[in-house]
């Protein structure tokens, strides 16, 4: 968000926000942001104006709470790990405005972000993450996905969704085993490496992409199927424990109930479409 947009909205840095305000480019209205009870000081506005990126992620604007999007989570973790400043903008996935298609090549998806220095719009976490790696080579090296361990490619959403949508009986057993084997391959890679992360002694792009997905699998499989990731996958559980203790995770995580509610809704909608 540019400081000029805040000024145009009629707000001042010394007063609390008492009316909704719009952020736009070239005077074009892009979105309406809900209020919180927090009084924004001059320092708050200065930080917002200096942020390198504005990123739009899944969340509840009314409650000012992050939503359950593993791809949004990945991107915020990536920026936290690399030390890239950003403004977080929350979007209700069920009420996304049409202007998103104008900046995402006709797509309406999250996350997406704007590079404030250049005005460049970016979308698709598989493209955004490597872009940041190229853009900031002097910051902490995360690596691009193709430079990091290639594990669990079929894990999420393919094997996970196959299991969630499976019918009780042989179909469910078969797809549960396929999910387990994919999780076991991830576990075995970690176990064989003997390192705390896929990146070795520190995280890499695979860690930041995989951890939110595995968290969704653990919660979603339990909620929908009553199935828990087996305890014999010890290396996987220990790795998830380390990931969830990182500051980048804690700053960008959301409530587990959102994950449960989200998968209940997705499975219901997908089942009705069949």
HUUR-V770849 format. One line per field, one symbol per residue. ss: DSSP state (a for helix, b for strand, c for the rest). psi: psi as a letter, one per 30 degrees, with the letter a starting at -180 (. if undefined). A space follows every 50 residues. Layout:
ss = ???
psi = ???
This chain:
ss = ccaaaaaaccccccccccccbbbbbccbbbbbbccccccccaaaaaaaaa ccbbbbbbbbccccbbcccaaaaaaaaaaaaacccbbbbbbcaaacccaa aaaccccccccbbbbccccbbbbcaaaaaaaaaaacccccccccaaaccc ccccaaaaaaaaaacccccaaaaaaaaaaaaaaaaaaaaaaaacccbccb ccccaaaaaaaaaaaaaaaaaaaaaccccccccaaaaaaaaaaaccaaaa cccccaaaaaaaaaaaaaaaaaac
psi = kkeeeeeffgllffllkflllkklkhfkkelkklllfkkkleeeeeeeef kelkkklkljeefhkkahjfeeeeeeeeeeefhkklkkkkkjffhklffe fffhhfljlllllkjfefgkkkljffeeefeeeeeifflkkellefflki lgegekfdeeeeeeglkkbeeeeefeeeeeeeeeeeeeeeeeeglflfgc fllaeeefeeeeeeeeeeeeeeeefgkkkkffieeeeeeeeeeffkeeee fgllkfeeeeeeeeeeeeeeeff.
